[in-house]
Amino acid sequence: MERSGKKLFDSDNYVTACKGIRDSICQLLFHKKRGIGDNDPQIEWVYKQITGKIGLRIEIVWGESWEKTI
């Protein structure tokens, strides 16, 4: 998840702010009740922030290491 905004959040505030989005992603991916599955060891969550126009970019890499896509 990459957040873009006028200023950067503290890292702990940014991760907390993304909790609802993270839960929704897992609900869609695993068809589970909202809030369940985001601790699955198969998922690696990567958070980034940049300054700029307000927005959020989400990239999901399935079936391979995310390091290969950077």
CHARMM-style PDB file with segment names, atoms N, HN, CA, C and O in Angstrom:
ATOM      1  N   MET     1       0.842  -1.168   0.000  1.00  0.00      PROA
ATOM      2  CA  MET     1       0.000   0.000   0.000  1.00  0.00      PROA
ATOM      3  C   MET     1       0.886   1.229   0.000  1.00  0.00      PROA
ATOM      4  O   MET     1       1.818   1.341   0.796  1.00  0.00      PROA
ATOM      5  N   GLU     2       0.588   2.135  -0.888  1.00  0.00      PROA
ATOM      6  HN  GLU     2      -0.170   2.045  -1.534  1.00  0.00      PROA
ATOM      7  CA  GLU     2       1.350   3.377  -0.952  1.00  0.00      PROA
ATOM      8  C   GLU     2       0.385   4.549  -0.818  1.00  0.00      PROA
ATOM      9  O   GLU     2      -0.474   4.767  -1.673  1.00  0.00      PROA
ATOM     10  N   ARG     3       0.542   5.290   0.261  1.00  0.00      PROA
ATOM     11  HN  ARG     3       1.239   5.112   0.955  1.00  0.00      PROA
ATOM     12  CA  ARG     3      -0.285   6.461   0.524  1.00  0.00      PROA
ATOM     13  C   ARG     3       0.417   7.695  -0.012  1.00  0.00      PROA
ATOM     14  O   ARG     3       1.630   7.856   0.123  1.00  0.00      PROA
ATOM     15  N   SER     4      -0.371   8.553  -0.617  1.00  0.00      PROA
ATOM     16  HN  SER     4      -1.356   8.422  -0.727  1.00  0.00      PROA
ATOM     17  CA  SER     4       0.124   9.833  -1.093  1.00  0.00      PROA
ATOM     18  C   SER     4      -0.696  10.924  -0.417  1.00  0.00      PROA
ATOM     19  O   SER     4      -1.923  10.844  -0.372  1.00  0.00      PROA
ATOM     20  N   GLY     5      -0.019  11.945   0.109  1.00  0.00      PROA
ATOM     21  HN  GLY     5       0.978  12.010   0.072  1.00  0.00      PROA
ATOM     22  CA  GLY     5      -0.730  13.028   0.776  1.00  0.00      PROA
ATOM     23  C   GLY     5       0.122  14.268   0.904  1.00  0.00      PROA
ATOM     24  O   GLY     5       1.285  14.285   0.500  1.00  0.00      PROA
ATOM     25  N   LYS     6      -0.467  15.309   1.471  1.00  0.00      PROA
ATOM     26  HN  LYS     6      -1.411  15.295   1.799  1.00  0.00      PROA
ATOM     27  CA  LYS     6       0.234  16.580   1.619  1.00  0.00      PROA
ATOM     28  C   LYS     6       1.425  16.474   2.557  1.00  0.00      PROA
ATOM     29  O   LYS     6       2.440  17.143   2.361  1.00  0.00      PROA
ATOM     30  N   LYS     7       1.298  15.622   3.590  1.00  0.00      PROA
ATOM     31  HN  LYS     7       0.473  15.079   3.749  1.00  0.00      PROA
ATOM     32  CA  LYS     7       2.415  15.407   4.514  1.00  0.00      PROA
ATOM     33  C   LYS     7       2.458  13.936   4.899  1.00  0.00      PROA
ATOM     34  O   LYS     7       1.475  13.214   4.734  1.00  0.00      PROA
ATOM     35  N   LEU     8       3.590  13.499   5.406  1.00  0.00      PROA
ATOM     36  HN  LEU     8       4.389  14.086   5.540  1.00  0.00      PROA
ATOM     37  CA  LEU     8       3.761  12.104   5.799  1.00  0.00      PROA
ATOM     38  C   LEU     8       3.250  11.892   7.212  1.00  0.00      PROA
ATOM     39  O   LEU     8       3.423  12.752   8.076  1.00  0.00      PROA
ATOM     40  N   PHE     9       2.622  10.748   7.448  1.00  0.00      PROA
ATOM     41  HN  PHE     9       2.482  10.049   6.746  1.00  0.00      PROA
ATOM     42  CA  PHE     9       2.212  10.343   8.789  1.00  0.00      PROA
ATOM     43  C   PHE     9       3.405   9.724   9.504  1.00  0.00      PROA
ATOM     44  O   PHE     9       4.354   9.279   8.858  1.00  0.00      PROA
ATOM     45  N   ASP    10       3.362   9.692  10.837  1.00  0.00      PROA
ATOM     46  HN  ASP    10       2.591  10.053  11.361  1.00  0.00      PROA
ATOM     47  CA  ASP    10       4.304   8.853  11.576  1.00  0.00      PROA
ATOM     48  C   ASP    10       4.041   7.424  11.140  1.00  0.00      PROA
ATOM     49  O   ASP    10       2.906   7.081  10.811  1.00  0.00      PROA
ATOM     50  N   SER    11       5.068   6.581  11.132  1.00  0.00      PROA
ATOM     51  HN  SER    11       5.991   6.860  11.400  1.00  0.00      PROA
ATOM     52  CA  SER    11       4.907   5.217  10.613  1.00  0.00      PROA
ATOM     53  C   SER    11       3.843   4.433  11.373  1.00  0.00      PROA
ATOM     54  O   SER    11       3.085   3.684  10.757  1.00  0.00      PROA
ATOM     55  N   ASP    12       3.766   4.586  12.697  1.00  0.00      PROA
ATOM     56  HN  ASP    12       4.382   5.195  13.197  1.00  0.00      PROA
ATOM     57  CA  ASP    12       2.755   3.833  13.451  1.00  0.00      PROA
ATOM     58  C   ASP    12       1.347   4.347  13.150  1.00  0.00      PROA
ATOM     59  O   ASP    12       0.401   3.559  13.123  1.00  0.00      PROA
ATOM     60  N   ASN    13       1.194   5.639  12.926  1.00  0.00      PROA
ATOM     61  HN  ASN    13       1.962   6.278  12.949  1.00  0.00      PROA
ATOM     62  CA  ASN    13      -0.121   6.177  12.573  1.00  0.00      PROA
ATOM     63  C   ASN    13      -0.546   5.737  11.178  1.00  0.00      PROA
ATOM     64  O   ASN    13      -1.727   5.486  10.936  1.00  0.00      PROA
ATOM     65  N   TYR    14       0.396   5.645  10.278  1.00  0.00      PROA
ATOM     66  HN  TYR    14       1.355   5.849  10.475  1.00  0.00      PROA
ATOM     67  CA  TYR    14       0.070   5.238   8.913  1.00  0.00      PROA
ATOM     68  C   TYR    14      -0.433   3.797   8.881  1.00  0.00      PROA
ATOM     69  O   TYR    14      -1.450   3.507   8.253  1.00  0.00      PROA
ATOM     70  N   VAL    15       0.272   2.903   9.551  1.00  0.00      PROA
ATOM     71  HN  VAL    15       1.099   3.139  10.062  1.00  0.00      PROA
ATOM     72  CA  VAL    15      -0.140   1.499   9.572  1.00  0.00      PROA
ATOM     73  C   VAL    15      -1.524   1.368  10.216  1.00  0.00      PROA
ATOM     74  O   VAL    15      -2.368   0.618   9.726  1.00  0.00      PROA
ATOM     75  N   THR    16      -1.755   2.087  11.301  1.00  0.00      PROA
ATOM     76  HN  THR    16      -1.070   2.697  11.699  1.00  0.00      PROA
ATOM     77  CA  THR    16      -3.063   2.047  11.968  1.00  0.00      PROA
ATOM     78  C   THR    16      -4.156   2.575  11.044  1.00  0.00      PROA
ATOM     79  O   THR    16      -5.254   2.020  11.006  1.00  0.00      PROA
ATOM     80  N   ALA    17      -3.871   3.633  10.304  1.00  0.00      PROA
ATOM     81  HN  ALA    17      -2.979   4.085  10.334  1.00  0.00      PROA
ATOM     82  CA  ALA    17      -4.854   4.211   9.387  1.00  0.00      PROA
ATOM     83  C   ALA    17      -5.219   3.245   8.263  1.00  0.00      PROA
ATOM     84  O   ALA    17      -6.307   3.347   7.697  1.00  0.00      PROA
ATOM     85  N   CYS    18      -4.341   2.321   7.933  1.00  0.00      PROA
ATOM     86  HN  CYS    18      -3.456   2.237   8.393  1.00  0.00      PROA
ATOM     87  CA  CYS    18      -4.578   1.357   6.847  1.00  0.00      PROA
ATOM     88  C   CYS    18      -5.280   0.081   7.317  1.00  0.00      PROA
ATOM     89  O   CYS    18      -5.546  -0.801   6.499  1.00  0.00      PROA
ATOM     90  N   LYS    19      -5.584  -0.039   8.595  1.00  0.00      PROA
ATOM     91  HN  LYS    19      -5.369   0.677   9.259  1.00  0.00      PROA
ATOM     92  CA  LYS    19      -6.156  -1.278   9.146  1.00  0.00      PROA
ATOM     93  C   LYS    19      -7.459  -1.670   8.448  1.00  0.00      PROA
ATOM     94  O   LYS    19      -7.633  -2.833   8.085  1.00  0.00      PROA
ATOM     95  N   GLY    20      -8.362  -0.733   8.259  1.00  0.00      PROA
ATOM     96  HN  GLY    20      -8.221   0.212   8.554  1.00  0.00      PROA
ATOM     97  CA  GLY    20      -9.639  -1.048   7.613  1.00  0.00      PROA
ATOM     98  C   GLY    20      -9.467  -1.512   6.177  1.00  0.00      PROA
ATOM     99  O   GLY    20     -10.171  -2.413   5.722  1.00  0.00      PROA
ATOM    100  N   ILE    21      -8.535  -0.899   5.468  1.00  0.00      PROA
ATOM    101  HN  ILE    21      -7.963  -0.167   5.838  1.00  0.00      PROA
ATOM    102  CA  ILE    21      -8.257  -1.292   4.081  1.00  0.00      PROA
ATOM    103  C   ILE    21      -7.672  -2.693   4.055  1.00  0.00      PROA
ATOM    104  O   ILE    21      -8.050  -3.518   3.223  1.00  0.00      PROA
ATOM    105  N   ARG    22      -6.753  -2.957   4.965  1.00  0.00      PROA
ATOM    106  HN  ARG    22      -6.446  -2.286   5.641  1.00  0.00      PROA
ATOM    107  CA  ARG    22      -6.125  -4.279   5.065  1.00  0.00      PROA
ATOM    108  C   ARG    22      -7.169  -5.359   5.334  1.00  0.00      PROA
ATOM    109  O   ARG    22      -7.144  -6.416   4.704  1.00  0.00      PROA
ATOM    110  N   ASP    23      -8.086  -5.099   6.263  1.00  0.00      PROA
ATOM    111  HN  ASP    23      -8.107  -4.240   6.775  1.00  0.00      PROA
ATOM    112  CA  ASP    23      -9.156  -6.054   6.558  1.00  0.00      PROA
ATOM    113  C   ASP    23     -10.044  -6.295   5.343  1.00  0.00      PROA
ATOM    114  O   ASP    23     -10.434  -7.430   5.071  1.00  0.00      PROA
ATOM    115  N   SER    24     -10.362  -5.234   4.616  1.00  0.00      PROA
ATOM    116  HN  SER    24     -10.045  -4.312   4.837  1.00  0.00      PROA
ATOM    117  CA  SER    24     -11.215  -5.368   3.428  1.00  0.00      PROA
ATOM    118  C   SER    24     -10.531  -6.166   2.326  1.00  0.00      PROA
ATOM    119  O   SER    24     -11.176  -6.958   1.639  1.00  0.00      PROA
ATOM    120  N   ILE    25      -9.234  -5.961   2.156  1.00  0.00      PROA
ATOM    121  HN  ILE    25      -8.710  -5.317   2.714  1.00  0.00      PROA
ATOM    122  CA  ILE    25      -8.479  -6.732   1.159  1.00  0.00      PROA
ATOM    123  C   ILE    25      -8.546  -8.214   1.482  1.00  0.00      PROA
ATOM    124  O   ILE    25      -8.793  -9.028   0.593  1.00  0.00      PROA
ATOM    125  N   CYS    26      -8.331  -8.574   2.733  1.00  0.00      PROA
ATOM    126  HN  CYS    26      -8.130  -7.912   3.455  1.00  0.00      PROA
ATOM    127  CA  CYS    26      -8.380  -9.987   3.128  1.00  0.00      PROA
ATOM    128  C   CYS    26      -9.774 -10.562   2.972  1.00  0.00      PROA
ATOM    129  O   CYS    26      -9.931 -11.723   2.594  1.00  0.00      PROA
ATOM    130  N   GLN    27     -10.782  -9.761   3.260  1.00  0.00      PROA
ATOM    131  HN  GLN    27     -10.655  -8.818   3.567  1.00  0.00      PROA
ATOM    132  CA  GLN    27     -12.156 -10.231   3.085  1.00  0.00      PROA
ATOM    133  C   GLN    27     -12.409 -10.580   1.621  1.00  0.00      PROA
ATOM    134  O   GLN    27     -13.036 -11.597   1.324  1.00  0.00      PROA
ATOM    135  N   LEU    28     -11.925  -9.747   0.713  1.00  0.00      PROA
ATOM    136  HN  LEU    28     -11.416  -8.921   0.954  1.00  0.00      PROA
ATOM    137  CA  LEU    28     -12.096 -10.009  -0.717  1.00  0.00      PROA
ATOM    138  C   LEU    28     -11.269 -11.201  -1.191  1.00  0.00      PROA
ATOM    139  O   LEU    28     -11.755 -12.027  -1.964  1.00  0.00      PROA
ATOM    140  N   LEU    29     -10.026 -11.292  -0.732  1.00  0.00      PROA
ATOM    141  HN  LEU    29      -9.631 -10.621  -0.104  1.00  0.00      PROA
ATOM    142  CA  LEU    29      -9.135 -12.357  -1.185  1.00  0.00      PROA
ATOM    143  C   LEU    29      -9.519 -13.726  -0.653  1.00  0.00      PROA
ATOM    144  O   LEU    29      -9.460 -14.720  -1.376  1.00  0.00      PROA
ATOM    145  N   PHE    30      -9.912 -13.776   0.617  1.00  0.00      PROA
ATOM    146  HN  PHE    30      -9.960 -12.969   1.204  1.00  0.00      PROA
ATOM    147  CA  PHE    30     -10.143 -15.069   1.277  1.00  0.00      PROA
ATOM    148  C   PHE    30     -11.605 -15.367   1.550  1.00  0.00      PROA
ATOM    149  O   PHE    30     -11.925 -16.422   2.098  1.00  0.00      PROA
ATOM    150  N   HSD    31     -12.492 -14.466   1.180  1.00  0.00      PROA
ATOM    151  HN  HSD    31     -12.232 -13.609   0.735  1.00  0.00      PROA
ATOM    152  CA  HSD    31     -13.928 -14.662   1.392  1.00  0.00      PROA
ATOM    153  C   HSD    31     -14.223 -15.008   2.851  1.00  0.00      PROA
ATOM    154  O   HSD    31     -15.029 -15.891   3.143  1.00  0.00      PROA
ATOM    155  N   LYS    32     -13.562 -14.302   3.750  1.00  0.00      PROA
ATOM    156  HN  LYS    32     -12.907 -13.585   3.512  1.00  0.00      PROA
ATOM    157  CA  LYS    32     -13.764 -14.521   5.177  1.00  0.00      PROA
ATOM    158  C   LYS    32     -14.433 -13.301   5.780  1.00  0.00      PROA
ATOM    159  O   LYS    32     -14.538 -12.246   5.155  1.00  0.00      PROA
ATOM    160  N   LYS    33     -14.882 -13.478   7.012  1.00  0.00      PROA
ATOM    161  HN  LYS    33     -14.798 -14.336   7.520  1.00  0.00      PROA
ATOM    162  CA  LYS    33     -15.478 -12.378   7.742  1.00  0.00      PROA
ATOM    163  C   LYS    33     -14.468 -11.235   7.849  1.00  0.00      PROA
ATOM    164  O   LYS    33     -13.275 -11.467   8.043  1.00  0.00      PROA
ATOM    165  N   ARG    34     -14.953 -10.007   7.722  1.00  0.00      PROA
ATOM    166  HN  ARG    34     -15.922  -9.819   7.564  1.00  0.00      PROA
ATOM    167  CA  ARG    34     -14.082  -8.831   7.783  1.00  0.00      PROA
ATOM    168  C   ARG    34     -13.246  -8.844   9.061  1.00  0.00      PROA
ATOM    169  O   ARG    34     -13.770  -9.074  10.151  1.00  0.00      PROA
ATOM    170  N   GLY    35     -11.953  -8.599   8.922  1.00  0.00      PROA
ATOM    171  HN  GLY    35     -11.527  -8.412   8.036  1.00  0.00      PROA
ATOM    172  CA  GLY    35     -11.061  -8.564  10.083  1.00  0.00      PROA
ATOM    173  C   GLY    35     -10.361  -9.877  10.354  1.00  0.00      PROA
ATOM    174  O   GLY    35      -9.539  -9.961  11.266  1.00  0.00      PROA
ATOM    175  N   ILE    36     -10.669 -10.901   9.581  1.00  0.00      PROA
ATOM    176  HN  ILE    36     -11.337 -10.832   8.840  1.00  0.00      PROA
ATOM    177  CA  ILE    36     -10.042 -12.209   9.773  1.00  0.00      PROA
ATOM    178  C   ILE    36      -9.155 -12.506   8.576  1.00  0.00      PROA
ATOM    179  O   ILE    36      -9.561 -12.298   7.433  1.00  0.00      PROA
ATOM    180  N   GLY    37      -7.953 -12.987   8.830  1.00  0.00      PROA
ATOM    181  HN  GLY    37      -7.622 -13.156   9.759  1.00  0.00      PROA
ATOM    182  CA  GLY    37      -7.081 -13.413   7.751  1.00  0.00      PROA
ATOM    183  C   GLY    37      -5.911 -12.492   7.479  1.00  0.00      PROA
ATOM    184  O   GLY    37      -4.995 -12.867   6.746  1.00  0.00      PROA
ATOM    185  N   ASP    38      -5.913 -11.290   8.049  1.00  0.00      PROA
ATOM    186  HN  ASP    38      -6.657 -10.985   8.644  1.00  0.00      PROA
ATOM    187  CA  ASP    38      -4.813 -10.385   7.732  1.00  0.00      PROA
ATOM    188  C   ASP    38      -3.531 -10.746   8.467  1.00  0.00      PROA
ATOM    189  O   ASP    38      -2.490 -10.127   8.246  1.00  0.00      PROA
ATOM    190  N   ASN    39      -3.601 -11.741   9.338  1.00  0.00      PROA
ATOM    191  HN  ASN    39      -4.447 -12.244   9.518  1.00  0.00      PROA
ATOM    192  CA  ASN    39      -2.389 -12.233  10.005  1.00  0.00      PROA
ATOM    193  C   ASN    39      -1.865 -13.515   9.361  1.00  0.00      PROA
ATOM    194  O   ASN    39      -0.983 -14.168   9.917  1.00  0.00      PROA
ATOM    195  N   ASP    40      -2.391 -13.877   8.213  1.00  0.00      PROA
ATOM    196  HN  ASP    40      -3.108 -13.347   7.761  1.00  0.00      PROA
ATOM    197  CA  ASP    40      -1.959 -15.076   7.500  1.00  0.00      PROA
ATOM    198  C   ASP    40      -0.470 -14.948   7.166  1.00  0.00      PROA
ATOM    199  O   ASP    40      -0.060 -13.944   6.583  1.00  0.00      PROA
ATOM    200  N   PRO    41       0.349 -15.948   7.525  1.00  0.00      PROA
ATOM    201  CA  PRO    41       1.789 -15.849   7.288  1.00  0.00      PROA
ATOM    202  C   PRO    41       2.176 -15.836   5.807  1.00  0.00      PROA
ATOM    203  O   PRO    41       3.324 -15.541   5.478  1.00  0.00      PROA
ATOM    204  N   GLN    42       1.243 -16.149   4.916  1.00  0.00      PROA
ATOM    205  HN  GLN    42       0.309 -16.389   5.183  1.00  0.00      PROA
ATOM    206  CA  GLN    42       1.528 -16.115   3.481  1.00  0.00      PROA
ATOM    207  C   GLN    42       1.502 -14.685   2.926  1.00  0.00      PROA
ATOM    208  O   GLN    42       1.939 -14.441   1.801  1.00  0.00      PROA
ATOM    209  N   ILE    43       0.988 -13.753   3.720  1.00  0.00      PROA
ATOM    210  HN  ILE    43       0.632 -13.951   4.633  1.00  0.00      PROA
ATOM    211  CA  ILE    43       0.858 -12.371   3.271  1.00  0.00      PROA
ATOM    212  C   ILE    43       1.957 -11.524   3.895  1.00  0.00      PROA
ATOM    213  O   ILE    43       2.200 -11.586   5.100  1.00  0.00      PROA
ATOM    214  N   GLU    44       2.602 -10.751   3.075  1.00  0.00      PROA
ATOM    215  HN  GLU    44       2.404 -10.701   2.095  1.00  0.00      PROA
ATOM    216  CA  GLU    44       3.574  -9.776   3.576  1.00  0.00      PROA
ATOM    217  C   GLU    44       3.043  -8.394   3.227  1.00  0.00      PROA
ATOM    218  O   GLU    44       2.846  -8.070   2.056  1.00  0.00      PROA
ATOM    219  N   TRP    45       2.817  -7.594   4.241  1.00  0.00      PROA
ATOM    220  HN  TRP    45       2.976  -7.857   5.192  1.00  0.00      PROA
ATOM    221  CA  TRP    45       2.294  -6.249   4.060  1.00  0.00      PROA
ATOM    222  C   TRP    45       3.455  -5.279   3.950  1.00  0.00      PROA
ATOM    223  O   TRP    45       4.355  -5.272   4.790  1.00  0.00      PROA
ATOM    224  N   VAL    46       3.428  -4.457   2.905  1.00  0.00      PROA
ATOM    225  HN  VAL    46       2.697  -4.463   2.223  1.00  0.00      PROA
ATOM    226  CA  VAL    46       4.468  -3.455   2.682  1.00  0.00      PROA
ATOM    227  C   VAL    46       3.774  -2.095   2.612  1.00  0.00      PROA
ATOM    228  O   VAL    46       2.836  -1.899   1.839  1.00  0.00      PROA
ATOM    229  N   TYR    47       4.247  -1.172   3.425  1.00  0.00      PROA
ATOM    230  HN  TYR    47       5.009  -1.331   4.053  1.00  0.00      PROA
ATOM    231  CA  TYR    47       3.656   0.162   3.494  1.00  0.00      PROA
ATOM    232  C   TYR    47       4.668   1.192   3.011  1.00  0.00      PROA
ATOM    233  O   TYR    47       5.842   1.145   3.380  1.00  0.00      PROA
ATOM    234  N   LYS    48       4.199   2.125   2.180  1.00  0.00      PROA
ATOM    235  HN  LYS    48       3.246   2.163   1.881  1.00  0.00      PROA
ATOM    236  CA  LYS    48       5.043   3.212   1.689  1.00  0.00      PROA
ATOM    237  C   LYS    48       4.232   4.498   1.738  1.00  0.00      PROA
ATOM    238  O   LYS    48       3.002   4.477   1.707  1.00  0.00      PROA
ATOM    239  N   GLN    49       4.947   5.618   1.814  1.00  0.00      PROA
ATOM    240  HN  GLN    49       5.946   5.635   1.839  1.00  0.00      PROA
ATOM    241  CA  GLN    49       4.309   6.924   1.774  1.00  0.00      PROA
ATOM    242  C   GLN    49       5.105   7.856   0.880  1.00  0.00      PROA
ATOM    243  O   GLN    49       6.332   7.787   0.820  1.00  0.00      PROA
ATOM    244  N   ILE    50       4.397   8.717   0.195  1.00  0.00      PROA
ATOM    245  HN  ILE    50       3.400   8.774   0.243  1.00  0.00      PROA
ATOM    246  CA  ILE    50       5.029   9.764  -0.585  1.00  0.00      PROA
ATOM    247  C   ILE    50       4.209  11.045  -0.400  1.00  0.00      PROA
ATOM    248  O   ILE    50       3.038  10.986  -0.027  1.00  0.00      PROA
ATOM    249  N   THR    51       4.813  12.173  -0.656  1.00  0.00      PROA
ATOM    250  HN  THR    51       5.765  12.221  -0.960  1.00  0.00      PROA
ATOM    251  CA  THR    51       4.054  13.420  -0.642  1.00  0.00      PROA
ATOM    252  C   THR    51       3.582  13.698  -2.062  1.00  0.00      PROA
ATOM    253  O   THR    51       4.275  13.405  -3.037  1.00  0.00      PROA
ATOM    254  N   GLY    52       2.390  14.267  -2.155  1.00  0.00      PROA
ATOM    255  HN  GLY    52       1.827  14.505  -1.364  1.00  0.00      PROA
ATOM    256  CA  GLY    52       1.817  14.560  -3.457  1.00  0.00      PROA
ATOM    257  C   GLY    52       0.310  14.616  -3.373  1.00  0.00      PROA
ATOM    258  O   GLY    52      -0.252  14.847  -2.302  1.00  0.00      PROA
ATOM    259  N   LYS    53      -0.342  14.408  -4.492  1.00  0.00      PROA
ATOM    260  HN  LYS    53       0.115  14.221  -5.362  1.00  0.00      PROA
ATOM    261  CA  LYS    53      -1.797  14.413  -4.560  1.00  0.00      PROA
ATOM    262  C   LYS    53      -2.350  13.308  -3.647  1.00  0.00      PROA
ATOM    263  O   LYS    53      -1.815  12.200  -3.619  1.00  0.00      PROA
ATOM    264  N   ILE    54      -3.407  13.610  -2.910  1.00  0.00      PROA
ATOM    265  HN  ILE    54      -3.841  14.510  -2.933  1.00  0.00      PROA
ATOM    266  CA  ILE    54      -3.975  12.665  -1.956  1.00  0.00      PROA
ATOM    267  C   ILE    54      -4.500  11.426  -2.679  1.00  0.00      PROA
ATOM    268  O   ILE    54      -5.259  11.538  -3.642  1.00  0.00      PROA
ATOM    269  N   GLY    55      -4.091  10.245  -2.211  1.00  0.00      PROA
ATOM    270  HN  GLY    55      -3.474  10.155  -1.429  1.00  0.00      PROA
ATOM    271  CA  GLY    55      -4.552   9.006  -2.816  1.00  0.00      PROA
ATOM    272  C   GLY    55      -3.909   7.788  -2.170  1.00  0.00      PROA
ATOM    273  O   GLY    55      -3.067   7.915  -1.281  1.00  0.00      PROA
ATOM    274  N   LEU    56      -4.307   6.626  -2.620  1.00  0.00      PROA
ATOM    275  HN  LEU    56      -4.990   6.523  -3.342  1.00  0.00      PROA
ATOM    276  CA  LEU    56      -3.766   5.359  -2.124  1.00  0.00      PROA
ATOM    277  C   LEU    56      -3.615   4.419  -3.307  1.00  0.00      PROA
ATOM    278  O   LEU    56      -4.544   4.249  -4.096  1.00  0.00      PROA
ATOM    279  N   ARG    57      -2.452   3.813  -3.428  1.00  0.00      PROA
ATOM    280  HN  ARG    57      -1.697   3.951  -2.787  1.00  0.00      PROA
ATOM    281  CA  ARG    57      -2.190   2.820  -4.473  1.00  0.00      PROA
ATOM    282  C   ARG    57      -1.984   1.485  -3.789  1.00  0.00      PROA
ATOM    283  O   ARG    57      -1.192   1.373  -2.853  1.00  0.00      PROA
ATOM    284  N   ILE    58      -2.687   0.489  -4.250  1.00  0.00      PROA
ATOM    285  HN  ILE    58      -3.331   0.580  -5.010  1.00  0.00      PROA
ATOM    286  CA  ILE    58      -2.566  -0.854  -3.685  1.00  0.00      PROA
ATOM    287  C   ILE    58      -2.086  -1.783  -4.786  1.00  0.00      PROA
ATOM    288  O   ILE    58      -2.662  -1.829  -5.872  1.00  0.00      PROA
ATOM    289  N   GLU    59      -1.031  -2.515  -4.494  1.00  0.00      PROA
ATOM    290  HN  GLU    59      -0.563  -2.477  -3.612  1.00  0.00      PROA
ATOM    291  CA  GLU    59      -0.513  -3.494  -5.448  1.00  0.00      PROA
ATOM    292  C   GLU    59      -0.555  -4.858  -4.773  1.00  0.00      PROA
ATOM    293  O   GLU    59      -0.056  -5.030  -3.661  1.00  0.00      PROA
ATOM    294  N   ILE    60      -1.150  -5.816  -5.453  1.00  0.00      PROA
ATOM    295  HN  ILE    60      -1.556  -5.676  -6.356  1.00  0.00      PROA
ATOM    296  CA  ILE    60      -1.217  -7.180  -4.940  1.00  0.00      PROA
ATOM    297  C   ILE    60      -0.413  -8.065  -5.879  1.00  0.00      PROA
ATOM    298  O   ILE    60      -0.702  -8.146  -7.072  1.00  0.00      PROA
ATOM    299  N   VAL    61       0.592  -8.724  -5.335  1.00  0.00      PROA
ATOM    300  HN  VAL    61       0.827  -8.659  -4.365  1.00  0.00      PROA
ATOM    301  CA  VAL    61       1.411  -9.658  -6.097  1.00  0.00      PROA
ATOM    302  C   VAL    61       1.029 -11.054  -5.615  1.00  0.00      PROA
ATOM    303  O   VAL    61       1.132 -11.361  -4.428  1.00  0.00      PROA
ATOM    304  N   TRP    62       0.595 -11.882  -6.534  1.00  0.00      PROA
ATOM    305  HN  TRP    62       0.512 -11.633  -7.499  1.00  0.00      PROA
ATOM    306  CA  TRP    62       0.066 -13.203  -6.180  1.00  0.00      PROA
ATOM    307  C   TRP    62       0.967 -14.282  -6.752  1.00  0.00      PROA
ATOM    308  O   TRP    62       1.246 -14.284  -7.951  1.00  0.00      PROA
ATOM    309  N   GLY    63       1.423 -15.194  -5.917  1.00  0.00      PROA
ATOM    310  HN  GLY    63       1.197 -15.192  -4.943  1.00  0.00      PROA
ATOM    311  CA  GLY    63       2.116 -16.371  -6.396  1.00  0.00      PROA
ATOM    312  C   GLY    63       3.606 -16.209  -6.628  1.00  0.00      PROA
ATOM    313  O   GLY    63       4.245 -17.118  -7.158  1.00  0.00      PROA
ATOM    314  N   GLU    64       4.172 -15.082  -6.247  1.00  0.00      PROA
ATOM    315  HN  GLU    64       3.653 -14.344  -5.817  1.00  0.00      PROA
ATOM    316  CA  GLU    64       5.612 -14.910  -6.375  1.00  0.00      PROA
ATOM    317  C   GLU    64       6.056 -13.910  -5.315  1.00  0.00      PROA
ATOM    318  O   GLU    64       5.238 -13.203  -4.727  1.00  0.00      PROA
ATOM    319  N   SER    65       7.340 -13.863  -5.088  1.00  0.00      PROA
ATOM    320  HN  SER    65       8.005 -14.437  -5.566  1.00  0.00      PROA
ATOM    321  CA  SER    65       7.884 -12.932  -4.106  1.00  0.00      PROA
ATOM    322  C   SER    65       7.759 -11.500  -4.613  1.00  0.00      PROA
ATOM    323  O   SER    65       8.071 -11.224  -5.772  1.00  0.00      PROA
ATOM    324  N   TRP    66       7.306 -10.589  -3.759  1.00  0.00      PROA
ATOM    325  HN  TRP    66       7.052 -10.813  -2.818  1.00  0.00      PROA
ATOM    326  CA  TRP    66       7.176  -9.188  -4.154  1.00  0.00      PROA
ATOM    327  C   TRP    66       8.530  -8.583  -4.492  1.00  0.00      PROA
ATOM    328  O   TRP    66       8.602  -7.622  -5.258  1.00  0.00      PROA
ATOM    329  N   GLU    67       9.601  -9.131  -3.934  1.00  0.00      PROA
ATOM    330  HN  GLU    67       9.542  -9.912  -3.312  1.00  0.00      PROA
ATOM    331  CA  GLU    67      10.938  -8.597  -4.190  1.00  0.00      PROA
ATOM    332  C   GLU    67      11.288  -8.702  -5.672  1.00  0.00      PROA
ATOM    333  O   GLU    67      12.081  -7.904  -6.174  1.00  0.00      PROA
ATOM    334  N   LYS    68      10.723  -9.654  -6.365  1.00  0.00      PROA
ATOM    335  HN  LYS    68      10.079 -10.302  -5.958  1.00  0.00      PROA
ATOM    336  CA  LYS    68      11.006  -9.842  -7.792  1.00  0.00      PROA
ATOM    337  C   LYS    68      10.373  -8.750  -8.634  1.00  0.00      PROA
ATOM    338  O   LYS    68      10.786  -8.540  -9.774  1.00  0.00      PROA
ATOM    339  N   THR    69       9.361  -8.036  -8.091  1.00  0.00      PROA
ATOM    340  HN  THR    69       9.026  -8.207  -7.164  1.00  0.00      PROA
ATOM    341  CA  THR    69       8.651  -7.044  -8.880  1.00  0.00      PROA
ATOM    342  C   THR    69       9.209  -5.650  -8.688  1.00  0.00      PROA
ATOM    343  O   THR    69       8.796  -4.732  -9.397  1.00  0.00      PROA
ATOM    344  N   ILE    70      10.124  -5.454  -7.763  1.00  0.00      PROA
ATOM    345  HN  ILE    70      10.459  -6.199  -7.187  1.00  0.00      PROA
ATOM    346  CA  ILE    70      10.660  -4.115  -7.478  1.00  0.00      PROA
ATOM    347  C   ILE    70      11.763  -3.755  -8.450  1.00  0.00      PROA
ATOM    348  OT1 ILE    70      12.332  -2.666  -8.363  1.00  0.00      PROA
TER     349      ILE     70
END
